[in-house]
Amino acid sequence: MANENYNGIPNCWDVMGCNGVLRKTCTAYPYQGKACWIVTGVKCGQGEHIMEDASEKILYCRNECRFYKENIKANF
């Protein structure tokens, strides 16, 4: 999914408060900030959780991620 499908939804790094260094090493940056929940290797929780497995990533996002709960789950 491209970011243009997410009008009005902020980038995850803005919601989660990721600094520039963390942002630039994250696999969601710079093009998947609104769809980070479908990208593996993302540095979730400000780098505390790095999930290489897609099923682990989706479960984390659905159950733990504030960005996902407030912006994706709430709007789709």
N, C-alpha and C positions, 0 to 999 in steps of 0.2 A: 504494500500500500504506500502510496506517495503521500508526502506531508500535505499536499493541497486538499486531501480528503478530510483534514482535521482543522477546518477553519475555526478560529477562536480558541483553539487549544494551545497552550504555551509549550515550549520545549521542556523536556524532562529536567535538563540541567538547571533551568531557571527555577522550577518548582522545588527541586531537591537541594538547591544551593551549592552545586558543584563548582569548585574553583577552576580557573583556566587551565591549570596543569592537568588535573583529573579529566576535565572535559576533553582536552586534546588527545588523551590516550584512551578514550572510551570508544568502543566500536559503533556507538550510536551517533557520535559527533562526526561531521556537522550536518548530516542529511537525514538522520532518523530520530531526531529529538522528540517528535510527536508520535512515533511508532516504535519506541525503544523496546517495548514489550514483545516484539517479534524478532528482535536481534539478539543472537547469542554473543557471549563475551562482553556484554555490557557491564560496566562497573556500578552496580546498584548500591544504594545505601552509602553514597559517597565513597565507593571503592571497597566497602566491607564485604560485598558479595559479588563474585564474578562467576557467572554460570555459563558453562560451555554447552550444556545439554538443553535443548529446546523445551523438553517437557518439564524439567526442573525450573527453567526460566518462567514459563507460563504459570506454574503453580505458585512460585514466589510472587509474581506480579499480582495475580488474582487475590492472594491471601495476605500479602505483606506490604505491597508498594502503595504508598500514599498517592503518587502521581497517577498510577493506573486506576485506583479506586475513585479518585476525585475527577479525573479527566476522561478516561476511556470508558470504564464501566458505567459511569453516571450518564454518559452521552450516547452510548450505542446499545 
